[in-house]
Amino acid sequence: MATFVKPENALKRAEELVNVGQKQAALQALHDLITSKRYKAWQKTLERIMFKYVELCVDMRKGRFAKDGLIQYRITCQQVNVSSLEEVIKYFMQLSTEKAEQARTQAQALEDALDVEDLEVDKRPEDLMLSYVSGEKGKDRSDRELVTPWFKFLWETYRTVLEILRNNSKLESLYAMTAHRAFQFCKQYKRTTEFRRLCEIIRNHLANLNKYKDQRDRPDLTAPESLQLYLDTRIEQLKIATDLELWQEAFRSVEDIHGLMNLVKKSPKTPLMVVYYAKLTDVFWVSHSHLYHAYAWFKLFTLQKSYNKNLSQKDLQLIASSVLLAALSVTPYDQKHGASHLELENEKERNLRMASLINFTLDPKGESREMLSRSSLLSELVSRVYQSITIGTLSKMIPFFDFSLVEKLSVDAVKYNFLSMKVDHLKGAVLFGNVNIESDVLTDHLAVLADSLNKARNLIYPSVKKQSKLGEKHGLAETVDKEHKRLLARKSIIEKRKEEHERQMLEMEREEESKRLKLQKVTEEAEQKRLAEEYTRRQEQRIRREIEERELQEAQALLFETQKGAKKKGKKPLLDGEKVTKQTLIELALSEQLKERQDLEKKLQKLAKTMDYMERAKREEEAQLIEQAFQQRLVEEKIFHEHEQLKAIELSRQHHAGDLQEKRRLARMLDNKFIFQQRIVNCRETEYNRLKKEREDKINQLIALRKHERETKRKMLFYLKSEEERLTRLREEEEARKHEEEERRKKEEAERKAKLDAIAERQRQREREAEEKERLRREALLRRPTETLSRSIDPASGPHAADPVPVAAAAAAPTSGKYVPRFRRERNEGQMAAPPEPDRWGRQDDHAPQSGDRWRNDEHRPSYGGSRTSSTSSSSWSSSRPRG
């Protein structure tokens, strides 16, 4: 994978590769650049690269490469420049369309050229043989070779673009345009299979849009622009489906439009609804739903009349006539008479679906008096008036229909039990009713007669109204209530039985449906297997036929060559005029070749003998001549060698004389040469000694420096190690000290807690004793008689007036449950309380303990009447505490 510093370099490299014919390498280079993580920021150069990239993809029909590149480019420019992605996609579709049109034009031109190549010959032999072998015509073969690959690539292009643009709010218009172009492609080239797949793709896109509602850049269907684009796409889909006569797909398109309108709860524009109902009329007419067809025409008429102000009166009358004719085409009988329960349920579901498409909420089952089907009503009227009528008279009574059509409608009416009739073409008459059983007309007349006689009897003998006897019957209300409950219970039982019956029927239907589906699946699998075997058998037959034809052609060619050789030699052709087989031809050809090979071998042997004789004679004659030439050549070589030897000796003598002269000339400079050499050697030796001494000095300095560094490092390591050991020892001592302090603190805390628990236990014991004393004192006071209590209240009663016990008894008197007068209560309240008892130290402390006493427990505070003892206990404990 080549890497480029700038994207421009990749574009230049791709253009160079294209110029030398390496399009695959250029495409791979651009693909690596586009999918690389280095170029995630959008820039203008990437757009030019994408244009070149899609050109190469279209030229080479690389749909997968194009899809990968467009997806990466969408990620790059999604949040920056969406218009660039739109331009690239438009260019991609334009190139694909142009290539497909060019291939179609080329195929058409080729077919035209083949058609006018030879006016006298219908077909060339090779075309005829190829058509027999492949089973294809010339146009089909040219389309398969030229047009089909490009059409396939164009279809793949549309699918790729729709997949890239789906569920993107910023590219809704381009998505709609692509869908419209794909629809036109299917319509122009009659691609029904691709149209079904395209409808399914668009339907899945909308389903995913509703399923994943938290997706980023999701289109908002409640927006008017988005809704209009989606509806336009579905309306175009409906148009193309009706043009291609794909009525099932058209019905599904109508359901898509209706579901989209129900999804957004908004009514589309009037022109769209006009097209919607216009196409619905075609769909309902093809499905033989005449009632819904008439209602669709009525809705179309209402819309055109209400909103289309430019509609002429003539066009409005034409639409009204269509509404009337559609209403007249509704049959007055049920065409599902006698059908099974499952078929009726399916028909009911189908009717409900079609009624919802046109907002037809009424019951589609009309009454007979509202039906306007003229032909069926005329047939019924004739059957009621006439018992038999000639065909000619009936044709005159119905001049607006041919009798064949009347006969067809009558047969349908008889089929669905609307009337009873027979057509006798031998007698040329139409017979109404059935002579074997009671006529339906007579049955109706008897029923009418019975109703009339019953009404007449009631008029002659009116019924006498009896007076009510409700007052005479005492238990009538109870009886009515019981009867009502019984009826309700019976109704409940009937409903349960009905539900159970319906459930059983539903289970039976489900079982039948599952059996039918299984049988259908088995049948389809068997059919597919049979088709596969049939296809394999046809392929084997075709291959076997091709092999036999090829062998026959080879045998014919071999026979032709053999006969041509026989004619050249003047021989009679083999089996001239006789009918031969392929094996005979091969044997004849092989025998002829064997004869020719034997003749050729004989000729070669004779020629070899002749050549051996000639070669032997030639060598015997040329031996003497070769010896003479050799001797002459030896003499010439000897003379040449002697001449060259003398010449070399003379040349060596001259060179030696020159060298001696040069030696004498240079001998006088030999002393100067030695002096200069000695000077250079001394200078170089001095320089060498100086450099050697400097090098030794540097080495000694470096050794000393390294030694000093090692010593410093050793001391530093020793210091760090000693410091670390010291810190570790201090840390361990500190931890040991903290551990000892923690142990000591825990021990002191435990001792203090034990002391506090003992003190608290003693305090609780004293409080319990005080409470017990107070309880005993209260019981003693409560046992005294009431008179003693009265005397203790009087201040002049005796020397015990100042005793605090009567006061306490008076305070506790209300607890005895007896009434105390008000003046006594006031007198008691006016008296002073008794002085407090001295504590164990001889002090009289009538103050309560301070609130700051942390050892006081408020939960053990004495109740009413025991304040003195509690106060004494608290004072005693407060006095016994250590100060500070």
Residue, then its C-alpha position, 0 to 999 in steps of 0.5 A: m500500500a503506497t502512502f502519499v504525503k499529499p492527496e494531489n500526489a495520489l491523483k497524479r500517480a493515478e493519472e500516470l497509471v491510467n495513461v500507461g494502461q494500468k487502470q487496476a493499479a490506479l483504482q487501487a491507489l485511489h482506493d487506498l487513499i480514500t480508505s486511509k485514516r490519514y485523510k479524514a478532513w474534507q478538502k477540495t482535492l478529495e472531491r477531484i479524487m472522488f470524481k476520478y475514482v468513480e470514473l475508474c469504477v464505472d470504466m472497470r465496472k467495479g461496483r464494490f469499490a465504488k460503494d466502499g469509496l462512497i461510504q468513506y467519502r460520506i463519513t468524511c463530508q457528512q458534517v462539513n460539505v454534504s453538497s460535495l457528496e451529492e455532486v459525486i453521487k450525481y456524477f457517478m449515476q450520470l456516468s453509469t447511465e451514459k455507459a448503459e445507453q452507449a452499450r445499448t446503442q452499440a448493440q443496436a448498431l451492431e444488430d443493424a449492421l448484421d441485418v444489412e450486411d448481405l441482402e441475399v443471404d439470410k444468416r451466415p453459417e457461423d451465426l446459424m451454427l452458434s444459434y443452434v449450439s447456444g439456443e440464442k438469437g443474434k440480438d439476444r446474444s449481443d444483448r447478453e454480451l454488451v448490454t446486460p453487464w452494463f444494465k446490471f452495473l447500472w442497477e447495482t449503482y442505483r442500489t448502492v446510492l440508495e443504500i448510502l443515502r437512506n435515512n439521511s435528512k440532509l440528502e432526502s431530495l437526492y434520495a428521492m431523485t435516485a428512486h425516481r430514476a431507478f423507477q424510470f429505468c425499470k419502466q423503460y427496459k421492462r425490468t419487473t424483477e428489479f422493480r419488485r426488489l426496488c420496492e422492497i428496498i424502499r419499504n425496508h428503508l422506511a421500516n428501519l426509519n421508524k424502528y431506529k428513532d434515535q438515529r442521528d440525522r434521521p429524517d423527520l416525517t412530520a416536516p412537510e418537505s420530507l413528507q412530500l418527498y416520501l409521498d412523491t416517491r410512493i406515488e411514482q412507484l404506484k404509477i410505474a407498477t400500474d404501467l408495468e401491470l404489476w398489480q400485486e406490487a401496485f396494491r402494496s404500494v397503495e398500502d405503503i402510501h396509506g400507511l405513511m398517511n396514517l403514520v404522520k396523521k396528515s392529509p397530503k396535497t390534493p394532486l397526490m390524492v387525485v393520482y392516488y384514487a385514479k390508480l386505485t380505480d385501476v387496481f380495484w378493477v383488475s381485482h374485480s372489486h367493483l364496489y370499491h372501484a365505484y367508491a374510488w371513482f366517486k372519491l376521485f369525482t368529489l376531489q376533482k369537483s371540489y379542488n380542480k377549478n380548471l376542470s372543464q364541464k365536459d371532463l367533469q361530465l366524463i368523470a361523472s359518467s365513469v362514476l355511474l358506470a362503475a356503480l352500475s357494474v356492481t353485481p347485486y349478488d354475493q360472488k362468494h356464495g358457497a365458499s369455505h369458511l377460510e375463504l370467507e375469512n380471507e375475503k373479509e380480511r381482504n375487503l377490510r384492507m381495501a376499504s381502509l385504503i379508501n376510508f370506506t368505513l361502511d359495511p360493504k355488503g349492500e342491500s338489493r334495492e340499492m344495487l344498480s347493476r342493470s344487466s343482472l336486475l333485468s335478468e331477474l325481472v325477466s325471470r319473474v315475469y316470464q317462464s320462458i322466452t326466446i333468445g331473439t325476444l330477450s336480445k331485443m329487450i336488452p339492445f345495449f348488450d350482445f347476447s353472448l355477454v348477457e348469457k355470460l352474466s346470466v350464467d354467473a347469476v345462476k352460479y351464485n344462486f341469484l336466479s334459476m334459468k336454462v338456455d336451450h340453443l336448440k330451441g332458441a329459448v331461455l327457460f326460467g325456474n326449475v321444473n323438478i322442484e318447487s320454484d323459488v317464485l312460487t315460494d315467494h308468492l306463498a310467503v307473501l300470501a301467508d303474511s297477507l292472510n295473517k294481517a287480515r285475520n288480525l284486523i278482523y279478530p283483534s286480540v283482547k288485551k287482558q288486565s295486568k295481574l301483577g298485583e295478584k301474584h306475590g312472588l312475581a318479582e323473585t321469580v323474574d329475578k331468578e329467571h333473569k339470573r338463569l337467562l344470564a347464566r344461560k347466556s354466559i354458557i352459550e357465549k363460553r360454548k361459542e368462544e370454545h367453538e370458535r377457538q376449536m375452529l381457529e385451531m382447526e384452521r391453523e392446523e389446516e393452514s400449517k398442513r397446507l403450508k407444509l404441503q406447499k413447501v414440500t411441493e415447492e421443494a419437489e418442483q425446485k428439485r425437478l427444475a434443477e434436475e431438468y436444467t442439469r439434464r438439458q445442460e448435459q444434453r446440450i454439452r453432449r450435442e455440442i461434443e457430437e457436433r464438434e466431432l462431426q465437424e472434425a471428421q468432415a474436415l478430415l474427410f475433406e482434407t483426405q479427398k482434396g489430397a486424393k483429387k490432387k493425386g488423380k485418385k478417385p474420391l473415397l466413397d464418392g456419393e455414398k452415405v458414411t458415418k463418423q466412425t467410417l470417416i475416421e477410419l478412412a482418414l486414418s488408413e489414408q494417412l497411414k498409406e501416405r506415411q509409408d510412402l513417405e518413409k520409402k522415399l526417404q530411405k531411397l533418398a538416404k542411399t543416394m545421398d550416402y553414395m554422393e557423399r562418399a564419392k565427394r570425400e574420396e575426390e577432395a582428399q588429394l586436394i586437401e593434402q596439397a593445400f595443407q603442404q602449401r600452407l605450411v611453407e607460407e606459415k614458416i616464411f611468415h614466422e621467420h619474418e616476424q621473429l626478425k622484426a621483434i628482435e630489432l624492435s627489442r634492440q631499439h627499446h633497450a638502447g632508449d632505456l639506457q639513455e634514459k637511465r644516464r639522464l636520471a642518474r645525476m638526480l639520485d642524490n637530491k632524491f635521497i636528501f628530499q626523501q630523508r627530509i620528508v621522513n624526519c618531518r613525518e616522524t616528528e609529527y608522529n611522535r607529537l601526536k602519539k604523546e598527545r594521545e597518551d596524555k589524553i588517555n591518561q586524563l580520561i583514565a583519571l577522570r573515569k577513576h574519579e567518577r567511579e569513586t564519586k559514584r561509589k561514595m554516593l551509592f554508599y551514602l544513599k544506602s546508609e541514608e536509606e537504612r537510617l530512614t528505614r530504622l527510624r521508620e521502624e522505631e516510629e512504628a514501634r513507638k506508635h504501636e506501643e502508644e496504641e496498645r497503652r491507649k487501648k489498655e487505658e481506655a479499657e481500664r477507664k471504661a471498666k471504671l465507668d461501667a462500675i460507677a454506672e452500675r453503682q449509680r443504677q443500684r442506688e437509683r433502684e434502691a431509691e425508687e424502691k424506698e419511694r414506692l414503699r413510702r407511697e404505699a404506706l401513705l395510700r393505706r392511711p385513712t382519709e380523716t388523718l389526711s384531712r387533719s394533716i392538712d389543717p395548720a392548727s391540728g398539732p405539733h406535726a404541722a411542719d412535718p413534710v410527710p402530710v404535705a407529701a401525702a396531700a400532694a399524692a392525695p389526688t392519686s387516691g381517686k377522691y375529690v378535693p375541694r377547691f379551697r383546700r387545693e388553694r390552701n395546700e398550694g399556698q403552704m411552703a414546701a418542706p426543707p430538703e434533707p441533708d446529704r451524707w456530708g451534712r449539707q442541705d442542697d436544694h438545687a438540682p444537679q448542673s446540666g453540665d454533669r456528664w454522668r447524669n442519666d436522664e433515662h433514670r430520672p425519678s417519677y413524680g413524688g421521688s424528686r427528693t431522693s433523686s436529688t439527694s442521690s445526684s447531689s451525693w454523686s456530684s459531691s463525690r466526683p473529683r474536681g477538675 
